[in-house]
Amino acid sequence: REGVSSASFSILREIRSLKDLEPSLVSTIAMLSRSLPSLTKGVILNKREELLPLLLIGICWNDVVEDRLALTHLLFNIIKVPSARQRAMIMSGCMWLAALAGEERTANELLPECWEQIDSDFEERRLLVADSCGFLSPFVKEELRLSLLYSILTQLEGDASVAVREAVVKNVARLLASNPLCDANGKFEQVFMFFLARARDSSRVVQTAAMTKLLP
């Protein structure tokens, strides 16, 4: 109809579907998941963080894999340049999600979306990648911690940003804390060489992090 936007048609379709909506959590989550992507576009940037709880609920309890992946993508892209406070909120939500979703979904759905940010031009997004490898390590299978997660972190260890390199050191320490028997996995030499490199880093901040976080 003339003068009626596609968004209006979408809203009308959802309203009409209410008559067939079952009074259950599954139906509510499904409608929430369908509405969140378009709803997010209408929320001003400095208020989008308030949508994080709704996104997390939609991801956690949606039975449709495609819907979960779409919302997970939105979760990591809803704030273009997340501040330290916003990164902490996102990571806190991801840890809650990982604890409920389990190891398989964390590895297959949550982590890949974060790793897409590894080549981002924004330092803040690369910091989010580093934090995800450390904070989410207890929620993935042991064999992935010192293989895939450690590999991602070492890709960032030469980052031009001092803040990113410092975050890499801190999150390698978190990774080791959740998997202390690195020698049993043949990783001791690699981790030791990582320590030496960062202890000789051009930044005193990174050097200090290496000496205080990686040494017993």
Disulfide bonds with the S-S distance in Angstrom:
none
